[in-house]
């Protein structure tokens, strides 16, 4: 793995070096192109003079263009060769990265699904709360409107409490009797 990393770093360093050389050549090429428009290259009769007037300038132009083409072709053949050499390791790494990306995407999708379920549940609970509140409000309105219903509800609640107390006393008495019988 470290050999591939060192090889990759070496390739990146050489690519950066070639890129810098190409940038320098392009800047020189640009300066050469702007110097053609300068007054020292122009004659009084500029219509009859070709744009590239001197043979020395023609030679410099062709030389610089050739050098730039050579550097670009070197970058293309070098990148192809390096890609061919390290394709098996890079493909394996790329496959692992793609699998990891797929796992992350699936996890993100599941989390989004869970969040949407939680949001829907929250909305349903809020709707139920509003419905219960509306029912409670209507019941309160009915109780206040008809006091006889209120007294009836209070009597029902008292009988429920009384029945609960009686039932609890009967159960406890039976339990005590059962315990006494089992220990004698």
N, C-alpha and C positions, 0 to 999 in steps of 0.2 A: 504494500500500500504506500509506503514512504518512497519507494522508487518511482511509482507512478506520480506521486505528488511532486517529487523533485523534478521529474521529467516535465510535468505540467507547468511547474513554476519556471523552468528553463525556457519552455516554449513561449510562455507569456512574456518573459523578459526579452526574448529575441523578437517577438511580435511588436512589443513596445519600441524596441530599438529601430526596427524597420519603419514603424509608423512615424517616429521622430525624423528619420532620414527623409521619408516621403514628404513630411510637412516642410522641412527645410528646402527641399527641391521645389516644392510648389510655391513657396514664398519667393525663391529666386526666380522662378519662372514668371511669377506675377510681376516682379520688379522689371524683368526683361520686357514683358508685354507693355508695362506703363512707360518704359523708357522710349518705346517706339513713337509714342505720342508726344514726346517732349520736343521743344523747339530746335534742339541741336540736330535732330534727325530729320527735321522738316526743311524743305527748300521753299523758295518763293513760289514756285510753280508746283503746288502739292498735288494737283490733279494728274500730272504725268509721272510722278514718282510713286513706285509701288510702296505698299505699307511696310514691307521689310526691305529697307533700302540697301543695307550694306551686306556684303557676303559674309563678313565676320559675324554679324548679328544672325544671319541665316544659319550659320554653322552652330552658333551658341544655342539657338532655338531648337534645332534638330538634336543636338547633343543632350540638352536638358530633357526634351521630350522622350528620347530613347532611354535615358537614365531612369526617369520616372516609370516608364513602362516596364523596365527590367525589375525595378524594386517591387512594383505591383505584382508582376508575375512570380517573383520570389516569394512574396507573401502568400499567393494563391497556391503554388506547388508545395510550399513548406507546410501550410495549414492542412492540405490534403494528405500529405505524407504522415504528418503527426496524428491526424484524425484516424488514418488507417492503422497506424501502429498501436494507438491506445484505444481503439474502438471497443475491444472486448471488455476492458476495465470500465470504460465510460458507459458502455451499454448496460453493464451489470449495475453500476451506480445509478444510472438513469432509471433503470427498471425499479430499483429499490426506492428511489425518490418518488417515482410514479405510484408505486404501491402505497407508500406512506401518505402521499397526497390523497390517494383514493380513500384510505382509512380516515384521514382527517375530514375529508368531505362527507363521508358517510356518518362520522360522529357528529359533525355539524348539522347534518340533515336530521339525525335523530334528536339532537338537542332542540332544533327548531320545531320538530313535531311535538316534543314534550312541552315546550313553551306554548305552542298553539293550543294543546289540550288543556293546559293550566289556565290559559286566558279564557277559553270557552267555559271551563268549569266555574271560573270566577264570575263570568257573566251570568251563567245559569243560577248560581247561588244568589247573586244580586237580584235577579228577577224573582226568585222564590222569596227573598227577603221583602221585596216590595209588595209581592202578592200577600204575604202573611201580614205585613203592616197594614195593607188595605183592608184585609179581613178583620184585623184587630180594631181598626178605626171604625168600621161598620158595626161591629159588635158593641163597641163603646157607645156609639151613637144610639144604637137600639136600646141599650141598657139605660142610658140617660133619658131617652124619650119615654120609655115605659118602665117606671120604677117597680112595677109588679114583677117584671122579668128579673130585675136585679135581686129582689127579695127571694124569688124562686131559686135563682142561682146560688144565693148564699145558703138557703136551706139545703139544697142538694150537696153543697160543699160540706156543711156541718154533718149531714148524714154519712157522707163518705168518710170523714174523719172519725165519727163515732163507730162506724162499721169496721174501720181499720183498727181502732183501739180494741174493740171487742174481739176481733179476729186474733190480734196479737196476744191478748190475755188468754184466750182459749188454747192457742198453740203453745204458749209458755207453760200453762197448767198441764197440758198433755205431756210436754217434754219433762217436766218435773216428776210427774207420776211414772213415766216410763223409766227415768233414771232411778227412782226409788225402787221400782219393781225389779230392775236389772241388778241392783246391788244387794237386795235381800234374798 
